[in-house]
Amino acid sequence: MRTKTLWLGILISATALTAAACGGSSASPTSPSSGGSTGGSTDPATTITISSSGVVSPKTLTVPAGTRVTFVNNDSRAHDMESNPHPEHTDCPEINQVGFLQAGQSKQTGNLNTRRTCGYHDHNRDSDTNLQGSIVIQ
C-alpha cells in the first residue's frame, strides 16, 4: 500500500509539472507582448503605436519575414485594426488577429511570413488616413 501511495504522489507531481510547463506564453521572442496584453515592454522595431491623438506611428514599418508586429493603443478610444482592403480585409489576414483594441490595450499580428507590403486601417474609420499605414515584410 505504501508503494502505491508513493507512485500516486509521483504521478500527481509529474502531472502538475507538465501542466505548468504547457501553460506558458505563446509570445514569440521577437515581440515580448502577447496578444491581448495591456502592459509590458514592447520592441520599438516591431511596434506600431496609436497615439493619444489617434495617429499611427510609424506609418510604414519594415520587418523581417516571420515577425509578429505589436499594435499598442495609447488613444482614449477603441480602434479596430484590420488588413486592407476595406471592408474585405483579405490582403494580409495575419493583421486581422489584432482586431479590436480597447484604450490602453496591445495585441499582436500573426507571424508575417510572406514577403510583401501589407496595408492596414481602422475598420470603423476606414477613410481616416491618420489610422492607415503599412507593414513591409522583407
N, C-alpha and C positions, 0 to 999 in steps of 0.2 A: 504494500500500500504506500509506503514511504517513497519508493522509486517512482510509482505512478504520479504521486503528488509533485515530485521533483520535476519529472518530464512535463507535466502540465504547466508548471511555473515557467520552465524554459520556453515552452511553446507560446505562452501568453506574452512573455517578454520579447521574443523574436517577432511576433506578430505586431506588437506595439512599435518596435523599432522600424520595421518595414513600412508600416502605415505612416510614421512620421517622416521617413525618407521620401516617400511618394507624394507627400503633400506640399512639396516645395513650390517656389515661384516658377512661372513659365516665362519670365522675362529673359530676353537674350542678353549676352554680355555687352553688346554694343549700345543698348538702351536700358539703363537701370530702372526706369519707371515702368511698372506693369500696367496693362490695360485696366482702366477704372481707378487708377491711383489718384489721390487728391493731394499728394505731397511728395517729398523726397527730392533728391537731386536728379537733374537730367543732363545729358550730354549736349552742349550747345551745338555740336556738329551734326546732331541728328534730331534737333528740336525745332518745331515751328510754334511760335507763341502768338496768341491773340491778345493784343494789348487792352488796357482798360478803356481805350477809346475805340475799340473794335477794328483794329488793323492787324493783319497777319504779318509776321516778320520772322525770317526773311521771306520775301516774295518768291524767290527761287532758291531752292535748297538742292545741292548736289551731293549724292551719297553713293557709296559702292553697292553693287548688287548684293542682295541678301540682307540688307539693313532694314530695321524697323524704325520708323520715324515716330516721335512722340509729339502730339499736339497738346499744348498747355493753354487753357482758357483763363486768362487773367482779367477778362471782362466781367462786368456785373450781370450780364445777360447770358442766357444759354445760346449755344450755336450747334448746328447740325452739319458737321463737316463730311462731305461726300466727294467722290470722284466725278470728273467731267464725263460726258456731257450731262447737263441738266435737262430733264429730270430722270434720265435712264441710269446714270451713274455706272456705266459699263466699261470705261476705258481702263481703269486700274482698281479692280474690286478690293485690293488689299487696303486701300484708303478708306473704303466704306466701313471697315472694322472700327474706325474712330467714331463715326456716327454722332450721336447726341452727347454734347459736353455741357454739363452744368457749370455755373460760375465757379472758378477755382479748381475745376477738375482737369485731369490729364488722362489721355488714352493713347495707345499705340496703334499704328497700322499693322497689317500683316507683314510678313517678310516680302520686301520688294525685290524679287529675283530677276525679273525681265528687264533688260537694258532698254530704256525708253524714257520719255518725258510724260509725267502724269500731272494733268491739271486737276485742281480741286476747288471747291467753293462751299459756301454755307447754303444748304438746300433751301432754307427758309428765306434767304436774302440773296438769291442767285444772281441778281444783277448788280449787287454791291461789290465794286472792284476792290474795296478795302479788304474784303474777305475772300479774295481769289488769289491763287498762287500756283506754283508748280514744283514738282519734285523731279529732278533729273537723276536717273538711275544709270550709273556707269559700270 
